[in-house]
Amino acid sequence: MKEEFEIAYENYKNVVYTYLYHLSYDHFLAEDISQEVFLKVYSGIKHFRGESSLKTWILKIARNTYINHTRKVKEKTSPLSEAEAVESLENPEDDAINSERAATIIKALKQLPEDYRTIIILRDQQGFTYDEIGKIMDFSASNVKITLFRARKKFKQIFSELGGMDNVM
């Protein structure tokens, strides 16, 4: 069991952290929840039934842990400063236009409902299939497609309202 956990940890620690960071845009929170996720994985890996991939199972744990955390806190994460937004998405040498665009994208993502933000992150940033997203979120693949379409539409609307000028999706 210990060996399976170590393999899972090494293979998926960065995926879990990146996913949680894109949900919260808070490095410390993503690290804390990542640790909690892998504690749950360690204690539950013997119960993994293989009905989905190990990666999907771990990300489902990450999603549920994040949702439980936000319910407990009952407040949204603090807004990012523009400098943090730029640092998270762009290289420091990028020009001001890209920096402003990155900050607007983050603001738009943070205004989306939880399910919309999660689906966009899993599909467009992490590259998961519709089936994998469905297993993580307890949705059918067709429901994932519909929700993704609605999420992108809502994102474009918010992005436009925030002054985003170009097409982002």
N, C-alpha and C positions, 0 to 999 in steps of 0.2 A: 504494500500500500504506500509506503513512504517513497519508494522509487517512482511509482505512477504519479504521485503528487509532485515530486521534483521535476519530472518531465513536463507535466502540465504547467507548472509555475514558469519554468524556463521558456516554454513555447508561447505562453499566452499573457505573461505579465505586462508586456508592452501594449498588447491589443486591449487589455482591460483598462489599463491606465489611460490610453488615448481615448477610448470610448467614454470613460467617466469624465475625462477632462473636457471633451466636447459637449457633454451634457451640462457641466457646471461652470466651465471656464475658470476654475479655481484649482491651482496646482496642489495645494495642501489638502483640500477636500478630496480630490481625485486620488492622492496617495493614501489618505486615511481609509477611504472606502475600498480601495484596491486591497489593502491589507485585510480588511474585514471580509472581503469577497474570498480571498485565498484561505482565510481561516475556515470559512464555510465549505470551500472546496475540499480542504484537508479533512474536515470531519465528515463530509458527505461523499467523498469519492468512491467509497466502498458500495454506495447505493446507486451509483451511476449505472443506468440500464442499457445505455448504448442506443436509445431510440432516436437520438440525434447525434451530431458530432460532439466531441468533447468541447470544442471551441464554442459551439452554440449553447451547450449546457452551462458553461462558465459565464458566458455573456448574459444568459438569462438570470443567473444568480446576481451578476453585477447590476443588471437593470432593476431587479427587485430590491436589492440592497440600497441602491440609489433612491428609489421611490420611497422606501421605508424611512430613509434618512430625511428626505425632504418633508415627509409627513410629520416626523418628530419635530423638526426645526420650525415648520410652519411659516417660513419666510423665504423669500427668494434669495439667491446668492447676491452678494454685493455687486453693484455695477462695476464693470471694468473701466479702468482709465484708458484713454486712447493709447498710451504707451504700452500697456499690457496687451491690448488688442493687437497692436502692430507686432509686438514680440511673438505672440502666439501664432500668427499666420504668415508673417512676412520676414524676410531678412532685413537687418537694419539698413542696408544700403539701398533698399527699394525707395522709389520716389514718393513724394507726399500724396500723389493721387492714389496710388495703390494702398498706402497706409490708411487713408480716409475710407477707401472702399472696404478694406478689411474690417475696420471698426464698424462700418455700417452693416456689413454681413453679420458680424457677431451680435450687434444690437437686434437685428431682424430675427436671427435664430433664437435669441433669448426671449423674444416676445411670442414665439410660437407655443401652442399647447404641447405638453410633454410628449404625447404620442407622435405628433407631427415632427418635432425636433428629433426624436429618437429614430424615426424611420428615415429621415433625410440623412442623418449621421451614419446610420448603418448601411444605407444603400449608396449614397453619393460620396461619402468620405471613407468608409471602411470597405466598400465593394461587396457586401453580402448579397446573396441571391434572395429572391422573394421567399423561397421556402425556408431559408435560414432565418430570415427576419420574422417570418410567421412563427417559427418555433420559439424564438426568443420572446416574442410579444404575445404569444397565444392567439394569433390571427391566422386565417387561411391565406394562402398565397394570393388569391383574388382580392381579399380584403386588404392585403398589404399594397397591392397595385392601386386600388381605389384610394386608400388613405395617402399613399405617396403622391398621387396626382393632386389630391386636395391640399396636402402639405406644401407642395411646390407652388401651387396657385396662391395659397395664403402667404407663403414666404415672399413671392414676387410682389404681392400687394403691399406687404409691410415694408419691404426693401424700397419700393417706389415711394411710399409715404415718407420714408426717412431721407429721401433725397437721392437714392441710388439711381443712377442714370442709365447704366448699361444692363444688358441681359446677363444674368448670373446663372441661369439654369436652362 
